[in-house]
Amino acid sequence: MKKKNCYDVNDVNSAEIPEFVYESLARSLLPVIQKYYESDEGKRAFAEWKEKKEAAAKDST
């Protein structure tokens, strides 16, 4: 039986990304994202996004 490594090609003819790469990326981005959303600018942007989302939901019903 052929040993499969983490860089084998999958059905759509592209390299499969190992799980540890996703985890490493998430661990490096999470503190930056948290810091942004804790800032005044991030809170303001989130509030604007939430208002737009609620307005869109209200308009669709």
Biopython code that builds the backbone (N, CA, C, O; Angstrom):
import numpy as np
from Bio.PDB.StructureBuilder import StructureBuilder

atoms = [
    (1, "MET", "N", (0.844, -1.178, 0.000)),
    (1, "MET", "CA", (0.000, 0.000, 0.000)),
    (1, "MET", "C", (0.890, 1.243, 0.000)),
    (1, "MET", "O", (1.855, 1.333, 0.760)),
    (2, "LYS", "N", (0.556, 2.176, -0.846)),
    (2, "LYS", "CA", (1.333, 3.401, -0.954)),
    (2, "LYS", "C", (1.047, 4.311, 0.234)),
    (2, "LYS", "O", (-0.108, 4.532, 0.597)),
    (3, "LYS", "N", (2.109, 4.834, 0.833)),
    (3, "LYS", "CA", (1.964, 5.753, 1.958)),
    (3, "LYS", "C", (1.576, 7.128, 1.425)),
    (3, "LYS", "O", (2.217, 7.653, 0.515)),
    (4, "LYS", "N", (0.516, 7.711, 2.000)),
    (4, "LYS", "CA", (0.042, 9.022, 1.571)),
    (4, "LYS", "C", (0.698, 10.087, 2.451)),
    (4, "LYS", "O", (0.649, 10.002, 3.678)),
    (5, "ASN", "N", (1.304, 11.079, 1.824)),
    (5, "ASN", "CA", (1.849, 12.187, 2.614)),
    (5, "ASN", "C", (0.864, 13.341, 2.596)),
    (5, "ASN", "O", (-0.135, 13.285, 1.879)),
    (6, "CYS", "N", (1.121, 14.368, 3.357)),
    (6, "CYS", "CA", (0.176, 15.474, 3.494)),
    (6, "CYS", "C", (0.155, 16.378, 2.265)),
    (6, "CYS", "O", (-0.636, 17.319, 2.218)),
    (7, "TYR", "N", (0.994, 16.122, 1.279)),
    (7, "TYR", "CA", (1.036, 16.961, 0.087)),
    (7, "TYR", "C", (0.539, 16.239, -1.156)),
    (7, "TYR", "O", (0.805, 16.676, -2.276)),
    (8, "ASP", "N", (-0.184, 15.130, -0.967)),
    (8, "ASP", "CA", (-0.744, 14.420, -2.108)),
    (8, "ASP", "C", (-1.783, 15.278, -2.802)),
    (8, "ASP", "O", (-2.382, 16.169, -2.199)),
    (9, "VAL", "N", (-1.985, 14.998, -4.067)),
    (9, "VAL", "CA", (-2.967, 15.736, -4.855)),
    (9, "VAL", "C", (-4.331, 15.100, -4.633)),
    (9, "VAL", "O", (-4.464, 13.876, -4.663)),
    (10, "ASN", "N", (-5.351, 15.939, -4.408)),
    (10, "ASN", "CA", (-6.695, 15.410, -4.191)),
    (10, "ASN", "C", (-7.481, 15.348, -5.495)),
    (10, "ASN", "O", (-6.910, 15.555, -6.565)),
    (11, "ASP", "N", (-8.773, 15.067, -5.424)),
    (11, "ASP", "CA", (-9.605, 14.841, -6.602)),
    (11, "ASP", "C", (-9.712, 16.048, -7.532)),
    (11, "ASP", "O", (-9.913, 15.868, -8.733)),
    (12, "VAL", "N", (-9.587, 17.257, -7.022)),
    (12, "VAL", "CA", (-9.726, 18.439, -7.876)),
    (12, "VAL", "C", (-8.376, 18.916, -8.392)),
    (12, "VAL", "O", (-8.241, 20.051, -8.848)),
    (13, "ASN", "N", (-7.384, 18.048, -8.318)),
    (13, "ASN", "CA", (-6.066, 18.311, -8.879)),
    (13, "ASN", "C", (-5.370, 19.512, -8.239)),
    (13, "ASN", "O", (-4.770, 20.336, -8.930)),
    (14, "SER", "N", (-5.457, 19.598, -6.935)),
    (14, "SER", "CA", (-4.741, 20.630, -6.202)),
    (14, "SER", "C", (-4.149, 20.004, -4.937)),
    (14, "SER", "O", (-4.636, 18.979, -4.460)),
    (15, "ALA", "N", (-3.122, 20.610, -4.411)),
    (15, "ALA", "CA", (-2.460, 20.067, -3.236)),
    (15, "ALA", "C", (-3.352, 20.201, -2.010)),
    (15, "ALA", "O", (-4.001, 21.228, -1.816)),
    (16, "GLU", "N", (-3.381, 19.175, -1.198)),
    (16, "GLU", "CA", (-4.160, 19.193, 0.028)),
    (16, "GLU", "C", (-3.346, 19.886, 1.123)),
    (16, "GLU", "O", (-2.166, 19.588, 1.307)),
    (17, "ILE", "N", (-3.968, 20.793, 1.834)),
    (17, "ILE", "CA", (-3.279, 21.556, 2.876)),
    (17, "ILE", "C", (-3.420, 20.833, 4.205)),
    (17, "ILE", "O", (-4.537, 20.518, 4.615)),
    (18, "PRO", "N", (-2.321, 20.565, 4.884)),
    (18, "PRO", "CA", (-2.394, 19.863, 6.162)),
    (18, "PRO", "C", (-3.115, 20.690, 7.233)),
    (18, "PRO", "O", (-3.072, 21.920, 7.216)),
    (19, "GLU", "N", (-3.768, 20.003, 8.151)),
    (19, "GLU", "CA", (-4.541, 20.648, 9.212)),
    (19, "GLU", "C", (-3.677, 21.596, 10.043)),
    (19, "GLU", "O", (-4.148, 22.658, 10.449)),
    (20, "PHE", "N", (-2.411, 21.224, 10.305)),
    (20, "PHE", "CA", (-1.569, 22.060, 11.154)),
    (20, "PHE", "C", (-1.322, 23.439, 10.529)),
    (20, "PHE", "O", (-1.046, 24.401, 11.246)),
    (21, "VAL", "N", (-1.419, 23.539, 9.211)),
    (21, "VAL", "CA", (-1.240, 24.834, 8.549)),
    (21, "VAL", "C", (-2.414, 25.748, 8.878)),
    (21, "VAL", "O", (-2.228, 26.927, 9.177)),
    (22, "TYR", "N", (-3.628, 25.193, 8.820)),
    (22, "TYR", "CA", (-4.814, 25.979, 9.188)),
    (22, "TYR", "C", (-4.745, 26.426, 10.651)),
    (22, "TYR", "O", (-5.034, 27.578, 10.976)),
    (23, "GLU", "N", (-4.364, 25.509, 11.510)),
    (23, "GLU", "CA", (-4.280, 25.826, 12.942)),
    (23, "GLU", "C", (-3.237, 26.907, 13.207)),
    (23, "GLU", "O", (-3.478, 27.824, 13.992)),
    (24, "SER", "N", (-2.100, 26.805, 12.566)),
    (24, "SER", "CA", (-1.044, 27.789, 12.739)),
    (24, "SER", "C", (-1.494, 29.167, 12.254)),
    (24, "SER", "O", (-1.238, 30.177, 12.909)),
    (25, "LEU", "N", (-2.155, 29.198, 11.123)),
    (25, "LEU", "CA", (-2.663, 30.458, 10.579)),
    (25, "LEU", "C", (-3.702, 31.068, 11.517)),
    (25, "LEU", "O", (-3.672, 32.268, 11.787)),
    (26, "ALA", "N", (-4.615, 30.244, 12.009)),
    (26, "ALA", "CA", (-5.646, 30.730, 12.923)),
    (26, "ALA", "C", (-5.028, 31.272, 14.215)),
    (26, "ALA", "O", (-5.452, 32.311, 14.720)),
    (27, "ARG", "N", (-4.034, 30.571, 14.742)),
    (27, "ARG", "CA", (-3.380, 31.023, 15.979)),
    (27, "ARG", "C", (-2.644, 32.341, 15.790)),
    (27, "ARG", "O", (-2.553, 33.141, 16.722)),
    (28, "SER", "N", (-2.126, 32.570, 14.609)),
    (28, "SER", "CA", (-1.410, 33.821, 14.372)),
    (28, "SER", "C", (-2.355, 34.980, 14.076)),
    (28, "SER", "O", (-2.045, 36.126, 14.401)),
    (29, "LEU", "N", (-3.508, 34.698, 13.460)),
    (29, "LEU", "CA", (-4.455, 35.761, 13.120)),
    (29, "LEU", "C", (-5.402, 36.133, 14.253)),
    (29, "LEU", "O", (-5.819, 37.287, 14.346)),
    (30, "LEU", "N", (-5.748, 35.189, 15.109)),
    (30, "LEU", "CA", (-6.733, 35.436, 16.153)),
    (30, "LEU", "C", (-6.400, 36.632, 17.037)),
    (30, "LEU", "O", (-7.283, 37.461, 17.253)),
    (31, "PRO", "N", (-5.188, 36.776, 17.560)),
    (31, "PRO", "CA", (-4.894, 37.939, 18.405)),
    (31, "PRO", "C", (-5.056, 39.275, 17.669)),
    (31, "PRO", "O", (-5.492, 40.263, 18.260)),
    (32, "VAL", "N", (-4.708, 39.301, 16.395)),
    (32, "VAL", "CA", (-4.833, 40.529, 15.607)),
    (32, "VAL", "C", (-6.307, 40.879, 15.407)),
    (32, "VAL", "O", (-6.700, 42.039, 15.532)),
    (33, "ILE", "N", (-7.111, 39.873, 15.096)),
    (33, "ILE", "CA", (-8.546, 40.088, 14.895)),
    (33, "ILE", "C", (-9.203, 40.531, 16.198)),
    (33, "ILE", "O", (-10.015, 41.456, 16.202)),
    (34, "GLN", "N", (-8.857, 39.878, 17.296)),
    (34, "GLN", "CA", (-9.422, 40.254, 18.591)),
    (34, "GLN", "C", (-9.060, 41.694, 18.953)),
    (34, "GLN", "O", (-9.908, 42.452, 19.424)),
    (35, "LYS", "N", (-7.820, 42.062, 18.733)),
    (35, "LYS", "CA", (-7.378, 43.425, 19.045)),
    (35, "LYS", "C", (-8.155, 44.445, 18.225)),
    (35, "LYS", "O", (-8.532, 45.500, 18.735)),
    (36, "TYR", "N", (-8.397, 44.128, 16.947)),
    (36, "TYR", "CA", (-9.148, 45.044, 16.087)),
    (36, "TYR", "C", (-10.573, 45.221, 16.601)),
    (36, "TYR", "O", (-11.047, 46.351, 16.720)),
    (37, "TYR", "N", (-11.253, 44.139, 16.902)),
    (37, "TYR", "CA", (-12.650, 44.241, 17.324)),
    (37, "TYR", "C", (-12.802, 44.801, 18.741)),
    (37, "TYR", "O", (-13.898, 45.216, 19.120)),
    (38, "GLU", "N", (-11.741, 44.818, 19.516)),
    (38, "GLU", "CA", (-11.777, 45.454, 20.832)),
    (38, "GLU", "C", (-11.502, 46.953, 20.734)),
    (38, "GLU", "O", (-11.770, 47.691, 21.682)),
    (39, "SER", "N", (-10.973, 47.407, 19.606)),
    (39, "SER", "CA", (-10.673, 48.826, 19.416)),
    (39, "SER", "C", (-11.955, 49.594, 19.097)),
    (39, "SER", "O", (-12.973, 49.000, 18.742)),
    (40, "ASP", "N", (-11.893, 50.923, 19.229)),
    (40, "ASP", "CA", (-13.054, 51.761, 18.911)),
    (40, "ASP", "C", (-13.451, 51.617, 17.447)),
    (40, "ASP", "O", (-14.636, 51.532, 17.126)),
    (41, "GLU", "N", (-12.463, 51.589, 16.567)),
    (41, "GLU", "CA", (-12.741, 51.443, 15.139)),
    (41, "GLU", "C", (-13.425, 50.112, 14.850)),
    (41, "GLU", "O", (-14.384, 50.060, 14.080)),
    (42, "GLY", "N", (-12.942, 49.049, 15.456)),
    (42, "GLY", "CA", (-13.531, 47.728, 15.258)),
    (42, "GLY", "C", (-14.948, 47.645, 15.796)),
    (42, "GLY", "O", (-15.824, 47.056, 15.163)),
    (43, "LYS", "N", (-15.176, 48.233, 16.963)),
    (43, "LYS", "CA", (-16.529, 48.240, 17.537)),
    (43, "LYS", "C", (-17.489, 49.016, 16.644)),
    (43, "LYS", "O", (-18.637, 48.611, 16.458)),
    (44, "ARG", "N", (-17.021, 50.124, 16.097)),
    (44, "ARG", "CA", (-17.843, 50.944, 15.207)),
    (44, "ARG", "C", (-18.157, 50.169, 13.913)),
    (44, "ARG", "O", (-19.297, 50.160, 13.448)),
    (45, "ALA", "N", (-17.153, 49.535, 13.353)),
    (45, "ALA", "CA", (-17.349, 48.762, 12.124)),
    (45, "ALA", "C", (-18.314, 47.602, 12.358)),
    (45, "ALA", "O", (-19.157, 47.314, 11.508)),
    (46, "PHE", "N", (-18.195, 46.940, 13.498)),
    (46, "PHE", "CA", (-19.085, 45.828, 13.809)),
    (46, "PHE", "C", (-20.522, 46.321, 13.980)),
    (46, "PHE", "O", (-21.459, 45.683, 13.501)),
    (47, "ALA", "N", (-20.695, 47.452, 14.659)),
    (47, "ALA", "CA", (-22.036, 48.014, 14.863)),
    (47, "ALA", "C", (-22.672, 48.374, 13.520)),
    (47, "ALA", "O", (-23.858, 48.119, 13.313)),
    (48, "GLU", "N", (-21.898, 48.962, 12.608)),
    (48, "GLU", "CA", (-22.411, 49.297, 11.275)),
    (48, "GLU", "C", (-22.798, 48.032, 10.507)),
    (48, "GLU", "O", (-23.851, 47.990, 9.870)),
    (49, "TRP", "N", (-21.961, 47.015, 10.567)),
    (49, "TRP", "CA", (-22.247, 45.755, 9.889)),
    (49, "TRP", "C", (-23.528, 45.134, 10.442)),
    (49, "TRP", "O", (-24.376, 44.656, 9.689)),
    (50, "LYS", "N", (-23.654, 45.148, 11.772)),
    (50, "LYS", "CA", (-24.818, 44.554, 12.419)),
    (50, "LYS", "C", (-26.097, 45.291, 12.019)),
    (50, "LYS", "O", (-27.120, 44.656, 11.764)),
    (51, "GLU", "N", (-26.050, 46.617, 11.962)),
    (51, "GLU", "CA", (-27.216, 47.404, 11.550)),
    (51, "GLU", "C", (-27.613, 47.078, 10.112)),
    (51, "GLU", "O", (-28.796, 46.919, 9.814)),
    (52, "LYS", "N", (-26.622, 46.978, 9.219)),
    (52, "LYS", "CA", (-26.904, 46.647, 7.820)),
    (52, "LYS", "C", (-27.518, 45.256, 7.710)),
    (52, "LYS", "O", (-28.451, 45.042, 6.936)),
    (53, "LYS", "N", (-26.997, 44.325, 8.477)),
    (53, "LYS", "CA", (-27.507, 42.953, 8.445)),
    (53, "LYS", "C", (-28.946, 42.906, 8.942)),
    (53, "LYS", "O", (-29.790, 42.241, 8.342)),
    (54, "GLU", "N", (-29.228, 43.607, 10.037)),
    (54, "GLU", "CA", (-30.579, 43.634, 10.583)),
    (54, "GLU", "C", (-31.546, 44.321, 9.620)),
    (54, "GLU", "O", (-32.682, 43.874, 9.464)),
    (55, "ALA", "N", (-31.107, 45.404, 8.970)),
    (55, "ALA", "CA", (-31.942, 46.096, 7.996)),
    (55, "ALA", "C", (-32.239, 45.198, 6.800)),
    (55, "ALA", "O", (-33.366, 45.178, 6.305)),
    (56, "ALA", "N", (-31.251, 44.466, 6.341)),
    (56, "ALA", "CA", (-31.444, 43.565, 5.207)),
    (56, "ALA", "C", (-32.410, 42.445, 5.583)),
    (56, "ALA", "O", (-33.249, 42.049, 4.774)),
    (57, "ALA", "N", (-32.292, 41.936, 6.808)),
    (57, "ALA", "CA", (-33.186, 40.872, 7.256)),
    (57, "ALA", "C", (-34.619, 41.397, 7.360)),
    (57, "ALA", "O", (-35.569, 40.694, 7.018)),
    (58, "LYS", "N", (-34.765, 42.621, 7.827)),
    (58, "LYS", "CA", (-36.086, 43.226, 7.961)),
    (58, "LYS", "C", (-36.703, 43.469, 6.590)),
    (58, "LYS", "O", (-37.904, 43.269, 6.408)),
    (59, "ASP", "N", (-35.888, 43.901, 5.616)),
    (59, "ASP", "CA", (-36.374, 44.162, 4.264)),
    (59, "ASP", "C", (-36.775, 42.890, 3.530)),
    (59, "ASP", "O", (-37.664, 42.922, 2.679)),
    (60, "SER", "N", (-36.145, 41.792, 3.842)),
    (60, "SER", "CA", (-36.427, 40.542, 3.128)),
    (60, "SER", "C", (-37.679, 39.838, 3.654)),
    (60, "SER", "O", (-38.171, 38.903, 3.023)),
    (61, "THR", "N", (-38.187, 40.269, 4.778)),
    (61, "THR", "CA", (-39.407, 39.635, 5.307)),
    (61, "THR", "C", (-40.643, 40.439, 5.048)),
    (61, "THR", "O", (-41.738, 40.031, 5.434)),
]
sb = StructureBuilder()
sb.init_structure("model")
sb.init_model(0)
sb.init_chain("A")
sb.init_seg("    ")
for serial, (resi, resn, name, xyz) in enumerate(atoms, 1):
    if name == "N":
        sb.init_residue(resn, " ", resi, " ")
    sb.init_atom(name, np.array(xyz, "f"), 0.0, 1.0, " ", f" {name:<3s}", serial, name[0])
structure = sb.get_structure()
